[in-house]
Amino acid sequence: MFFAAELLYNCVFCFLFSLEMTQANSVTQHFKSIVVKETHNSTIHCQYETASIPTLFWYIQDPNQAPQLILGEFTQNDNIPLRFRNRFSVSHDKKNENKTFQLNINAAVLSDSATYFCALSPTL
């Protein structure tokens, strides 16, 4: 009987541990495309859910190219690729229940046309 009780206790512990491990981190970008005129400003929104303190990043993927890191929340200006420096920035709202991480693009140019990804951790 002791063995059965110990086994039951271990199984309950494993089940609770697995429930905690399944709390998923996620990011959501609601807009499939955004149209911006050249020289105009734009903001791309990313909403996220996480059970821990997030580390957030924005990536760009040009046609027929691999994704490239643009910047993260704590990226210094010197570490931002020249193509984006002084025009791209991020803003992070972690106070409301709809936690958001925005990519701000100032004075858009044609070469900014690409696919943008928000990520909760460095992926490349």
Buried (B, 14 or more C-beta within 10 A) or exposed (E): EEEEEEEEEEEEEEEEEEEEEEEEEEBEBEEEEEEBEEEEEBBBBBBBBBEEEBEBBBBBEEEEEEBBBBBBBEBEEEEBEEEBEEBBBBEBEEEEEEBBBBBEBEEBEEEBEBEBBBBBEEEE
